Every structure is written in structure tokens, then in C-alpha cells.
Amino acid sequence: MRAELEIQCSTDEKGMGTHYDSSMAAYTLLEQPISRRITKKQCQIAGLLVACLFLSSIFYIKTTQKSEITLPYDKSAIPIHNINFTIPKQKELFYIDLDKYPIEANLVQLFAGSKDAIRSFTINKLEQTPPSIWMNPPAHIQPDTYACDNQLPPYSILRRLVKDNLPITDENTYFEHDAGLDFSKPFVFLPFQKQPSLKKGYRLCIRALVPFKGKGDHDPYKSFYRPYSKNHEEISYPWWDTMMTTLKNTRTDEIISLEMKPWSGHKVLRTKARELKGISNEMPEWARLRDEILYERVKMHLYEAEVVLPVDEGEYELSTLLEFVEGRYNFDFGPVTTYEPLQLPVFPSNTILVKKQNVKQSKEALAEKLLKEHLKLPLCTGSDHPGRWLPWPNSTTRYTTQDVAAITRHGKYWAPYECRYRHITYEQFNRCVSQTYPRGLDIYGDSNMRRSIKKFISHGQWCKDWHKHLTGSVVPEEKIPTILHKRQEDGEPKGYMSPQEYKYIVPEQTRSCYCEDFFEPYWNLDWFSGGARRFYLEVQNSPAQAKTVGKTKWDKQDIRKANPTDKFKINSYKWDGLTYFNEPSWKSAVGENREISDVAVFSLGNWDSAFSTLEPYLKDVDYLIEQIKNHYDLNKTLIIYRTPQYYCCRLDYDHRQRQISGPKLDVFDMEVPREYRLLFQSCCC
């Protein structure tokens, strides 16, 4: 063995390998090194050397840290581009030379208010005070203090966004500070460190940071997924990442849904990135946008939603599910992906307190109080008012479910903030339609519209309280066999003689209440056939029902006299959206209609988003609109676009191979009114 402390290893001049310097070693005749012991004195010397090295390293580190917290700039001349400030208890004016810090220089140029954040960060660092992620709270909080327009993202987050989204090189670490946040993982944050005194009506900005993770690195289609062209161009929802965000009252179960949209600062960063990359102004916009698909895909993204704090005081729980990243919701460009939502952490806390919580009232008492306040609002004049889901007070004796528009099977009703929807009975609906639209309705739609028709002709009895008759859970569609029309045989329970006499006889009936209803047990197809391509039917009140309705604001004396039972016709056309499933083609649906009605309802989106791509779909919508304009007199017929049903929280893997996601359906829905406005110059939606 070689003696470790005394043998040097080197390479000879000819590069022939290694040799040992024999002058530094002693060997026995058996070619074994002579054993030599380290003396006590040598140990002491070695220990002293190690101690000296350790102290030297500490001195070096301290010196380095001291020089790091000393602002590096040339004091002999004031920098041309600078931020000046003073340190408390000192009169000397300090300067930050922005020419040495490209990230800070761009921050100051692009985002008003960032100069104060940089100044505050620098002062804290010079005073060796740990920087905080949040700015100091204002002395007085106004209703719009925490609005998105008035709140820059915290400095450490804003700096990271600028660094990640702009093609600049800045190796100086003076302003680097993660504030204890993990920027490799997505999270949600509020604009304050401690819960301030918030009141109803205050605006609050909620933001979510989503870094690029390279999801599906081994997926050959990973680069195919991207936002739709218009959303990419406008940087609008849905962009690269989508999420579901809600505020829930912890005592009343009131739920407010929020839509997280791309942060407005991304448009500023895109414009600056183009400038820094030196993109020619002669390059067409479509070419710039094409390149930005690749560039922005791998960048860090910020999303925001502004909520007007509820009129209902209490404690609210903020929850955000990150549903899709990197454009993987868009199945127009890539195959259906797995649905793997991620619950995001919220900083500093997911609890938002609105004023002081009244802990003396029970949950039921609070629900009744909310209902009472809601019913004081004026009636709504439209059908698209922002609001929230409120719980129905089950123990109330003062109110009935007819005081609100409808109650869900989960015991909630939709309550707009500024108005209330009026509940009308089916008999009142018949009176309204027969008097206001005597030529009746044309309805083009899928099974959702057909189920509405069954409610009309049964006066609400069809599938009433269907969820109370479930013998098991609502089973996924692909696991339930199709139920053919059941013909009543001798010895079997008798069905019912009219739609208004609908009753539950067998468990299979509930299937038609929430899914396909082409056929169902005991339903007479002469009343209405869900499988017929076109079906004509009449809806009316009985003489007794018409008498119960009494006089209404819709009554027209001549029509009432000629039509005492409030009869009107419905021309139903069954289609599967504007898709290839229709036989015959949907393109003949409007033109071959031999009836002219006062109202024409067109239900689109459900099948279209599942079995079409956006561009062909919009061309088909244009074709449909031309058909509508040619067939109907738009001065006499009201055209209604019936939006698709809400879709979330899962993907469809059945044999039909639907290509649908919530964000994709949202895009299909948003584009149709645009087409209507473009061609009609107005939209009755």
C-alpha cells in the first residue's frame, strides 16, 4: 500500500501513464511501504491549519455578504437611468443603476408602481430586513383598494414573470428573492399578507401562478395542444391553463363561481418580447402569432379573477382546481387527455372574512334571512345576470319554492345580485305563449330540449322530483344499457293515461330524466316521440286550469276569446347539433319546415363541441344563420339561441369517443353569439 501523506502522483512527459517519485517514499525489500506514524505535533499542526482555513472561509463569506448588500454603483456619477431613494435615519441619496439590472429596468418601463416595489425591496435588503412578499397594507382600505387594476402582483412574483417571459439576460442576483415561494409549482395568492377589514361590495383580486411543467414529456402529441386562435391572439380565456375557482360560505354553503382569465400584463409582456427579439414590423401578424405559440407555451403564466365580495357576510373558503395545463383541454388539435385536476394551495390563507360573522344564527336561519333579502330585489329584465347559488331553507314556513325560479336537486337556487327571477307556473307559461306568440314555437334541439317539451306537455309532472326515486347512484352513461320502449303487458302495473298523470312505476324511468330519453317505460309516443326527426304537438290548459290562472298582464281580449284554453303549437325538430350524425342532414331542417312560428329556438353546442372542431362548426353556424334569414321574417319571429349545458369535472371515454372538455365547450358557446351579432347586427340571446 502507498503511504497516503507522502506519495505524489504525476504524469510523465511522454504521457506514458503515472509514476511515483521514489524520493518521497521508502519501501521494504518486499515492495511494501514502511509503516510511519503521525506524531502528536503533526496532528496539532494539521488541526491548526484546518482551523485557519475555516476562519478564513467565514471571513470571506461575511465580506462577500457585506459587499452584496452594499448597493453596487459608481458614486462618482449619478446613473442616467436610476431609481433614487434614502434610507431611514440617513440623509445620503442612493441610486440604483438600472442599466446594470435589465429585469428591473423593464419592470420600471412596463408596470407603473413597480419602482416603489424595487425601492422598498432594496431598502429592506440594505437594512438587512427580510423582504416581505406583500407590500405594506394601506392605512385606509377603500372598496377598490384590492381590485386587480390597482394591485400589481407582489414584486418577487412580478420579477419572475418578467424574467421568464422576456428574452433578456440578467445574471445579477442582487434582486433575486423567492420570498419563501416555490416557483416550480402552481399556487393561488391574495393581495394581502394579513386579513384586512373587508366589507360587502369591496373588490378583491384573486390570482394564480402556473409555471411550465412539461406535462406529458413522452406524449408525441404534446406540441399539438394549444389555445384557439382567437384566444391566443387576444390572450383571453381559455388560454394555456384552465381552472375552476369557487368561493363557498362555510356556514350557508353559498357558492360563487369565478372565471380565472389571463393576467392583463401578459399583453404588455408579449409586446415587449416582440421588441426585444427585433421582430420586423413587416412580418404579418399571423406569422408573429405562430411563433409566439412556441415561445409562450413554455413560459410562466398568471391568471386572475376579480370578485365583488358577497352581500352576505361571513367566512368564505377559496378553492381552485387546476384542470388543464399547456392547452391540453383543446381536443381540436390532439387526442383526449386524462383528467387530473390539482388542488392549488392558497397564500397566505384560503379563508376570506367579509365583515364580522354573526355566530348566533343557525344555518337554517341564515338561509331564510338570505332568501328574505333576495325576494326584496326587483324583477330581472334579462336572462344572464351575475349571481351565486344560495341554499334553500328547508324548515321555512313563510316561503314556498315557487317564490324562486327553481330549486336544484341539491337544494340550491340561483340568486342574481341585483334582481330576482320570477317563478311562473306551467299554466301561466301556456297563457303567456298563447297570448304573446300565438303562432307558436319552432324548437330545434337535442335531448335537453326534448325533455323540456315533456315538461311543457305534462305541466311539470314528468320526472318531477326524479332524484328522490333513484334506487342507486347516477351511473355513468356508458355503463347503462339503452332502455327500449316498454309495452304494457297484461298483468303488469298500469301506466298513466296522460302526461299530466305521470307517475313512477319502475326504476328505469329515472334514466330518461337525466340522459337520453328516446324511449322510456310507459311513455306514450303519441304524446311526444323523442326519437322522431320532426314532431308536431299542441300544448294547452284545461278549462279549470285556465280559470285558475285568472287575468294576467299578457291577456289580449280577442285572442282569449278565440283561444280560451291557452292552446299553442310546438314544431319540434330533433337534431344532434350541426354534426354528421344527422340523417337526413341538418341543413334541410329549417328550409323544409312548413310552419312559420313567432319564436324559433336553436339549441347548439352540446353535440357540436363533442364531435366537431371549431372552424368547421363556425362555418356551419354561418350556413344555419343564412337559412334562418331566408326562412323567417326577423321582424316577426324571435330567434333564440339556447346555450349548451354546463360541462365539467370529467372527460368522456365512452364508445362514442366524444372530444369534449369544459373549456372547449365554453369556446363553442362564446363564438355563436358573435356570429349572430355579425350577421343579424343584433342578438336575441
Buried (B, 14 or more C-beta within 10 A) or exposed (E): EEBEEEBEEEEEEEEEEEEEEEEEBEEEEEEEBEEEEEEEEEEEEEEEEEEEEEEEEEEEEEEEEEEEEEBEBEEEEEBEBBBEBEBEEEEEEBBBBBEBBBBBBBBBBBBEEBBBBBBBBBBBBBEEEEBBBBBEBEEEBEBBBBBBEEBBBBBBBBBBBBBBBBEBEBEEEBBEBEBEBEBEEBBBBBBBBEEBEBEEEBBBBBBBBBBBEEBBEEBEEBBBBBBBBEBBBEBBBBBBBBBBBBBBBEBBBBBBBBEBBBBEBBEBBBEBBBEEEEBEEEEEEEEBBEEBBEBBBEBBBBBBBBBBBBBBBBBBBBBBBBBBBBBBBBBBBBEBBEBEBBEBBBBEBBEBBBBEBEEEBEBBBBBBBBBBEBEEBEEBEEEEBEBBBBBBBEEBEEBEEEBBBEBEEEBBBBBBBEBBBEBBBBBBBBBBBBBBBBBBBBBBBBBEBBBBBBBBBBBBBBBBEBEEBBEEEBEEBEEEEEBEBBEEEEEEEEBBEEBBEBEBBBEBBBBBBBBBBBBBBBBBBEBBBBEBEBBEBEBBBEEEBBEEBEEEEBEEEEBBEEBBBBBBBBBBBBBBBBBEEBEEEBBEBBEEBEEBBBBBBBBBBBBBBBBBBBEEBBEBBEEBBEBBBEBBEEEEBBBBBBBBEEBBEEBBEEEEEBBBBBBBBBBBBBBBBEBBEEBBEEBBB
